[in-house]
Amino acid sequence: MRKSMLILMVAGMLMMPSSGALAGEERSFEKGIVVSDTNSITAVVEEVDHQARTVKLRGPKGGFVELKVSETAKNFDQVHKGDTVTLDYYASLLLKLQKSAEAPASAEASALQSVPKGQKPKVVKVDTADGVVTIEGINTKDRTLTVRNPKGELKTHAIGTEVEDFGKLKVGDQIYYSYTQAVTLEVKSPIGKPK
């Protein structure tokens, strides 16, 4: 869990808004809306303090971020100044109007894999979530939906004009969602430098 927090911190601090366009295959809640996004970023290790467990990274646009690395990152001692840190990100989301009165149970799953002790750090994390949100409010002028998620929280989301059946939605309708996110974080030595 802590490794995933490191991954998300690096992604959040170094990544600019995604350059990949959202790719929608269908544009109605009735048929199902699928969007996906991928992104990759590479940063360079500028400073590393193994004793204090901190690392300073320089992103592709010259910005810096300093991170405190958890004790659970077992291969942190293999990270050195000049190494590159590559973060690859993939996410997909399916949204579909729920037709049956019986909502499927919400489910979340997470998998984490890392390399053995002594190797350059590499971590792969995959998270999935499935569930149903209930429409609690519709603002047709601003094209927003307010939905209640499985945790009972209210969230408001803008709906693009390309979604054909926005005007057909009603308060009380349920929308099924399936979300997948995969993140890979890998540290490599520069060419010619010992691994």
Sequence and secondary structure as in RCSB ss.txt:
>XXXX:A:sequence
MRKSMLILMVAGMLMMPSSGALAGEERSFEKGIVVSDTNSITAVVEEVDHQARTVKLRGPKGGFVELKVSETAKN
FDQVHKGDTVTLDYYASLLLKLQKSAEAPASAEASALQSVPKGQKPKVVKVDTADGVVTIEGINTKDRTLTVRNP
KGELKTHAIGTEVEDFGKLKVGDQIYYSYTQAVTLEVKSPIGKPK
>XXXX:A:secstr
 HHHHHHHHHHHHH  S  S    S   TTT EEEEEEEEEEEEEEEEETTTTEEEEE TTS EEEEE  TT TT
GGG  TT EEEEEEEEEEEEEE  SSS    EEEEEEEE  TTS  EEEEEEEEEEEEEEEEEETTTTEEEEE T
TS EEEEE  TT TTGGG  TT EEEEEEEEEEEEEEE  TTS  
